[in-house]
Amino acid sequence: MNDPRKIAARLAEIAKERGISQKQISETSNIRETTISRIFTGKFAANSAYLCRIADAVGVRIMFDCDCG
């Protein structure tokens, strides 16, 4: 699953399950809260750097499949 929108949706689910607000994620990840909202609602396809910072804020790791050749 390397689709950024699916990863973001799953991160949003995990954050909700753990009671972590978008504001808390924003403060921890240093990503604007409006950007977090746009990522979680699928209006913005975040790059891997943003997704990893959000994952760290939520307390999970993301593993990407890589076809390098």
Secondary structure as a PSIPRED ss2 file (coil, helix, strand):
# PSIPRED VFORMAT (PSIPRED V4.0)

   1 M C   1.000  0.000  0.000
   2 N C   1.000  0.000  0.000
   3 D C   1.000  0.000  0.000
   4 P H   0.000  1.000  0.000
   5 R H   0.000  1.000  0.000
   6 K H   0.000  1.000  0.000
   7 I H   0.000  1.000  0.000
   8 A H   0.000  1.000  0.000
   9 A H   0.000  1.000  0.000
  10 R H   0.000  1.000  0.000
  11 L H   0.000  1.000  0.000
  12 A H   0.000  1.000  0.000
  13 E H   0.000  1.000  0.000
  14 I H   0.000  1.000  0.000
  15 A H   0.000  1.000  0.000
  16 K H   0.000  1.000  0.000
  17 E H   0.000  1.000  0.000
  18 R H   0.000  1.000  0.000
  19 G C   1.000  0.000  0.000
  20 I C   1.000  0.000  0.000
  21 S C   1.000  0.000  0.000
  22 Q H   0.000  1.000  0.000
  23 K H   0.000  1.000  0.000
  24 Q H   0.000  1.000  0.000
  25 I H   0.000  1.000  0.000
  26 S H   0.000  1.000  0.000
  27 E H   0.000  1.000  0.000
  28 T H   0.000  1.000  0.000
  29 S H   0.000  1.000  0.000
  30 N C   1.000  0.000  0.000
  31 I C   1.000  0.000  0.000
  32 R C   1.000  0.000  0.000
  33 E H   0.000  1.000  0.000
  34 T H   0.000  1.000  0.000
  35 T H   0.000  1.000  0.000
  36 I H   0.000  1.000  0.000
  37 S H   0.000  1.000  0.000
  38 R H   0.000  1.000  0.000
  39 I H   0.000  1.000  0.000
  40 F H   0.000  1.000  0.000
  41 T C   1.000  0.000  0.000
  42 G C   1.000  0.000  0.000
  43 K C   1.000  0.000  0.000
  44 F C   1.000  0.000  0.000
  45 A C   1.000  0.000  0.000
  46 A C   1.000  0.000  0.000
  47 N C   1.000  0.000  0.000
  48 S H   0.000  1.000  0.000
  49 A H   0.000  1.000  0.000
  50 Y H   0.000  1.000  0.000
  51 L H   0.000  1.000  0.000
  52 C H   0.000  1.000  0.000
  53 R H   0.000  1.000  0.000
  54 I H   0.000  1.000  0.000
  55 A H   0.000  1.000  0.000
  56 D H   0.000  1.000  0.000
  57 A H   0.000  1.000  0.000
  58 V H   0.000  1.000  0.000
  59 G C   1.000  0.000  0.000
  60 V C   1.000  0.000  0.000
  61 R C   1.000  0.000  0.000
  62 I C   1.000  0.000  0.000
  63 M C   1.000  0.000  0.000
  64 F C   1.000  0.000  0.000
  65 D C   1.000  0.000  0.000
  66 C C   1.000  0.000  0.000
  67 D C   1.000  0.000  0.000
  68 C C   1.000  0.000  0.000
  69 G C   1.000  0.000  0.000
